[in-house]
Amino acid sequence: MKSLKVLLSLLLILCLFFPSVMYGKNGESIGELRKKVREVTSNLRKIYSFGEYWTDYNIVYVEPGGIYVFLDSSSDYEITITEEHLNKFFASLWNVFGLTRFPDTVSITFILSIFNDHSLIVKFPMGAFYDYFRREKITRTEFLKQCEIWIDGEKAEVEGDIIKVLGKKFKMDFTF
């Protein structure tokens, strides 16, 4: 009787644990998601680069964190991040991720090193991306509310279509 309980407990653990290892929390296998990530890698240069080329870029999928996109511009060029830059950045994301389908629950984090003095981090769930860019189910305001945005190390506040950070207000009106 004791060995039966142990066997049933072991079977229950395997049934609960094995699918999460194989398929992750998003339903697709980690291998399938990483294959999709490799497919979009060649398109990363299409993300708006704040006036210069990305000198280094990489994209990875790590369970359960999601997709991480690292972009680096090591130019000495001096810029200030402007409303126009942010709008072009958001609008350009469709060029890379618009035709690839990731599960809605997968989050994507962009980590940008912009020239000498600037950085941008933007994180959102792919479901929000698709709902705004592909399905047009949500407004830009609703999409932005689901974004976590950091500019030069300061977390931005999103109010409607306005991103507030560093004492500045950036009106977002990106289109796709």
C-alpha positions as CSV (number, residue, x, y, z in Angstrom):
1,M,0.0,0.0,0.0
2,K,2.9,2.4,0.9
3,S,4.6,1.7,-2.4
4,L,1.4,2.4,-4.3
5,K,1.1,5.8,-2.6
6,V,4.7,6.6,-3.5
7,L,4.1,5.5,-7.1
8,L,1.0,7.6,-7.4
9,S,2.7,10.6,-5.8
10,L,5.6,10.2,-8.2
11,L,3.2,9.9,-11.2
12,L,1.4,13.0,-10.1
13,I,4.6,14.9,-9.8
14,L,5.7,13.8,-13.3
15,C,2.3,14.7,-14.8
16,L,2.5,18.2,-13.3
17,F,6.2,18.9,-13.8
18,F,7.0,17.3,-17.1
19,P,4.6,19.4,-19.3
20,S,5.9,22.6,-17.7
21,V,9.5,21.7,-18.5
22,M,8.7,20.6,-22.1
23,Y,6.1,23.2,-23.0
24,G,6.7,26.0,-20.6
25,K,4.0,28.2,-19.2
26,N,2.9,29.4,-22.7
27,G,1.8,26.1,-24.3
28,E,4.5,26.0,-27.0
29,S,7.7,24.2,-26.3
30,I,10.7,26.3,-25.4
31,G,12.4,24.9,-28.6
32,E,9.6,26.1,-30.8
33,L,9.6,29.6,-29.2
34,R,13.4,29.8,-29.6
35,K,13.1,28.8,-33.3
36,K,10.6,31.7,-33.8
37,V,13.1,34.0,-32.1
38,R,15.9,32.9,-34.4
39,E,13.5,33.6,-37.4
40,V,13.1,37.3,-36.4
41,T,16.7,37.9,-35.6
42,S,17.6,39.0,-39.1
43,N,14.9,41.7,-38.9
44,L,16.2,43.4,-35.8
45,R,18.0,46.0,-37.9
46,K,14.5,47.2,-38.9
47,I,13.9,48.6,-35.4
48,Y,14.3,52.3,-35.4
49,S,17.9,53.1,-34.2
50,F,17.6,56.7,-33.1
51,G,19.6,57.9,-36.1
52,E,22.5,55.5,-36.1
53,Y,22.9,51.8,-36.9
54,W,22.8,49.2,-34.2
55,T,26.3,48.0,-33.8
56,D,25.4,45.0,-31.8
57,Y,22.1,43.2,-31.4
58,N,20.8,40.0,-29.9
59,I,17.5,38.3,-29.1
60,V,16.9,35.4,-26.8
61,Y,13.9,33.6,-25.3
62,V,14.3,32.5,-21.7
63,E,11.5,30.7,-19.9
64,P,9.7,32.2,-17.9
65,G,11.0,35.7,-18.5
66,G,10.1,35.8,-22.2
67,I,11.9,37.4,-25.1
68,Y,14.8,39.8,-24.5
69,V,16.0,42.0,-27.3
70,F,19.4,43.7,-26.7
71,L,20.4,46.6,-29.0
72,D,23.6,48.6,-28.7
73,S,24.8,51.7,-30.6
74,S,28.3,52.5,-29.5
75,S,28.6,55.7,-31.5
76,D,29.9,58.9,-29.9
77,Y,27.0,60.7,-31.6
78,E,25.2,63.0,-29.1
79,I,21.4,63.0,-29.1
80,T,18.5,63.6,-26.8
81,I,15.7,61.1,-26.8
82,T,12.7,62.9,-28.2
83,E,9.0,62.3,-28.8
84,E,9.8,61.7,-32.5
85,H,12.4,59.0,-31.6
86,L,10.0,57.2,-29.3
87,N,7.2,57.3,-31.8
88,K,9.5,55.9,-34.5
89,F,10.7,53.2,-32.2
90,F,7.2,51.9,-31.3
91,A,6.1,52.2,-35.0
92,S,9.1,50.1,-36.1
93,L,8.3,47.1,-33.9
94,W,5.7,45.9,-36.4
95,N,8.4,45.5,-39.0
96,V,10.1,42.8,-36.8
97,F,7.3,41.1,-34.9
98,G,4.2,41.8,-36.9
99,L,4.2,38.6,-38.9
100,T,5.5,36.2,-36.3
101,R,3.1,34.7,-33.8
102,F,4.2,34.2,-30.2
103,P,1.8,33.2,-27.4
104,D,-0.1,36.2,-26.0
105,T,1.3,35.6,-22.5
106,V,5.0,35.8,-23.6
107,S,6.5,39.1,-22.6
108,I,9.1,41.0,-24.6
109,T,11.7,43.3,-23.2
110,F,13.7,45.7,-25.3
111,I,17.0,46.8,-23.7
112,L,18.6,49.6,-25.7
113,S,22.0,51.2,-25.1
114,I,21.7,54.4,-27.1
115,F,25.0,56.2,-27.8
116,N,27.1,57.3,-24.8
117,D,24.5,58.6,-22.4
118,H,21.1,57.1,-23.0
119,S,19.2,53.9,-22.4
120,L,15.7,52.7,-23.1
121,I,13.9,49.7,-21.7
122,V,10.4,48.8,-22.9
123,K,8.5,45.7,-21.7
124,F,5.0,44.5,-22.7
125,P,3.1,41.2,-23.2
126,M,2.9,40.1,-26.8
127,G,-0.9,39.8,-26.5
128,A,-1.1,43.6,-26.0
129,F,1.2,44.1,-29.0
130,Y,-1.1,41.9,-31.2
131,D,-4.3,43.5,-29.8
132,Y,-3.0,46.9,-30.8
133,F,-1.0,46.4,-33.9
134,R,-2.7,43.4,-35.5
135,R,-6.2,43.0,-34.2
136,E,-6.9,46.7,-33.4
137,K,-8.9,45.5,-30.3
138,I,-7.3,48.0,-28.0
139,T,-6.3,51.6,-28.3
140,R,-2.8,53.0,-28.2
141,T,-3.6,54.3,-24.7
142,E,-4.6,50.8,-23.5
143,F,-1.4,49.4,-25.2
144,L,0.8,51.9,-23.4
145,K,-0.8,51.1,-20.1
146,Q,0.5,47.6,-20.5
147,C,4.0,48.8,-21.2
148,E,6.7,49.2,-18.6
149,I,9.1,52.0,-19.9
150,W,12.4,53.2,-18.5
151,I,14.4,56.0,-20.0
152,D,17.9,56.7,-18.8
153,G,17.2,54.6,-15.7
154,E,14.0,56.4,-14.6
155,K,10.7,54.6,-14.7
156,A,8.2,56.4,-16.9
157,E,4.6,57.1,-16.0
158,V,2.0,56.6,-18.7
159,E,-1.1,58.8,-18.6
160,G,-3.2,58.3,-21.6
161,D,-1.0,58.8,-24.7
162,I,1.6,60.7,-22.7
163,I,4.8,59.2,-21.4
164,K,6.1,61.2,-18.5
165,V,9.8,60.8,-17.5
166,L,12.8,62.9,-16.7
167,G,10.6,66.0,-16.2
168,K,9.5,65.7,-19.9
169,K,6.2,64.7,-21.6
170,F,6.3,62.6,-24.7
171,K,3.0,62.5,-26.7
172,M,2.7,59.1,-28.4
173,D,1.0,59.0,-31.8
174,F,2.9,56.2,-33.5
175,T,0.9,54.5,-36.2
176,F,1.5,51.2,-38.0
